[in-house]
Amino acid sequence: MGKIKIAIVGVGNCVSSLIQGIHYYRDKNPQDAVGLMHFEMNGYKPGDIEVVAAFDVDKRKVGQDVHAAIFAKPNCTTVFCPDLPPSGVLVRMGKILDGVASHMQDYPVNNTFVLSEEPELTTNEIVEVLEESGTQILLNYLPVGSEEATRFYANCALEVGVAFINNIPVFIASDPVWAKRFENKNIPIIGDDIKSQMGATITHRILTDLFKKRGVKLERTYQLNTGGNTDFLNMLEHKRLVTKKKSKTEAVQAAAAKRLDDENIHIGPSDYVPWQKDNKVCFIRMEGKLFGDVAMNLEMRLSVEDSPNSAGVAIDAIRCAKLALDRGQGGVLQAPSAYFCKHPARQFTDDEAFTMVEDFINDDGVLSLKTLKLAS
């Protein structure tokens, strides 16, 4: 089937988990491959993914082999595949723009970004790297709130003609103007804001759908999250959280029987706890009424390593983008976006999105009647 050649923007914890996973599953048998939604996808396995270019702005990563850079500070996620051979791919200096929040400089260097003094690459230079490396798919892993920087790299993807996976809550795939630009050039895009494999928002959505299916009226709910990685540190600047909160809130609202008033739903990052490192702790509370208008409430605590949770979804999103490239399919990939992302262009229930993405994967050119009905 050949390699799936990807380029990375932002060599942080999520990329560390993704690259470790590519190698971890390379020699696994399907029956031993715990933690994958799909071991094989139309012939493509995790080990077929190859990082051919990477961009970052931290001096501890720029100029380093990408397989060394993923273990450099401030990365702090679990190391489950430590013995990676050199990749031969050096991390290049990227474009800063609004990618680094100003308050980050007030924290210990092991916990925050330390900007490289290397000159930032120009658009033409980044385009040249993507072209010369043979990149097929560009993945955006910039910090939350990187509006200008995300649009910059999305433009680079359009200029080169490579697929784009937007893993953060800056609205590109779900913005009609941007979506049209990718459609006009017949370039695949998946987005926005990647879900976790078993994370806070997907769990909250499933519970909300359960309330609906079991006839329980959901009256109010919150989701509070704490963590100690750079993502949580970055999000202490609340103005960077506008799209993040909207993305997470709309993902849950879309699963409710009736939309909740704004005052009755609170979903979003809550605080930075340095010693938690990449461990994310989520607290969910749901209040409602069941038979006879009798009150009930549910409280749940979820503790999970944040970045492997993301990588478990990204590894499928990459392969779906490659399938689209193989098929000559461009524009927003609706089924993968709905299943893999919190803020797709159109929300579906998780059951609907699952059916759609399975049809997308197995598509031989003719979508099932059920998928066509869901997408209409």
Secondary structure, 3 states (H helix, E strand, C coil): CCCEEEEEECCCHHHHHHHHHHHHCCCCCHHHCCCCCCCCECCECHHHEEEEEEEECECCCCCCEHHHHCCCCCCCCCCCCCCCCCCCCEEEECCCCCCCCHHHHHCCCCCCCCECCCCCCCHHHHHHHHHHHCCCEEEECCCCCCHHHHHHHHHHHHHHCCEEEECCCCCCCCCHHHHHHHHHCCCEEECCCECCCCCHHHHHHHHHHHHHHCCCEEEEEEEEEEECCHHHHHCCCHHHHHHHHHHHHHHHHCCCCCCCCHHHEEEEEEEECHHHCCEEEEEEEEEEEEHHHEEEEEEEEEEEEHHHHHHHHHHHHHHHHHHHHHHCCCEECHHHHHHHECCCCCCCCHHHHHHHHHHHHHCCCCCCHHHHHHHC
